[in-house]
Amino acid sequence: MGEMTTAAGDVAAPVGDLRPMRTRDVAEYLGLSERQVLRMVHDGRIPAIKFGHNWFFSPRRVAGLVGMDR
């Protein structure tokens, strides 16, 4: 599997990394603002789990949004 990069061109964590991503991580990875990511969560376009005041995302599912889960 090749390296994944964020929209800014930085190397991202591997898809197999089990650590959940936070809103800011997903926003950076997808090249979106945190507000856009949260709007997509509320619209049902990005699966996430809310714990307290924080949203958490599966790295595999986020990678699947851009076709990097292969």
N, C-alpha and C positions, 0 to 999 in steps of 0.2 A: 504494500500500500504506500502511495506517495505521501509527501508532506501536504498538510492542509495549510492554507494561508488565510489571514483575515483580509478584509477589503483594503486595509492599509498596506498589505503585503507582508505583514509579520507572520512568522510561523505559528500556527495554532496548535493546540494540544491534539494528540491523536484521537481519532474517533473512539477507540477502545478505552479511553480514559474514563473511569467510572465516576469521577468527581462531577457533580452537577454544575451546569453553567448558570451564572446569574444574569440578570437583565442586561447589565452593562457588557458582559462577555458576548452575549448573543448579538447585541447591537453592534459591537465592534466587528464581530465575525461576519455579519451580514451587511455591514456598511450602512446601517440605519441608526436613527436616534433611539434612545430608550423609550421615548413616547411612542414612536412608530411600532416598536416591538410590543409594547403593552397593548396598543390598539389591536395588533394582530392576535394577541392572546385573547382579548375580549371578543374578537370576531370569530374565534375558533380556528384561526389559520395556523397557529403555532401552539402545540400542546405544552402545558406548563402546570406546575403545582405551586400553590401559594402556601407558605409556611410563615405565619405571623404577618409581617409587612413585606416579606420578600418573595419573589417569584423564582422558581428553579426550573431548569430545562435539562432534558436529556441530551448529551452531546451527540448521540447517535441520531436522534430525531431531528436535531438542528442540522446536522450534516445531510440528512435525508432531504431537507428542504432545498438544498442546492445540488443534490445528486452526488454527494461525496461519500455516501455510505457503502459503496461497492467495494 
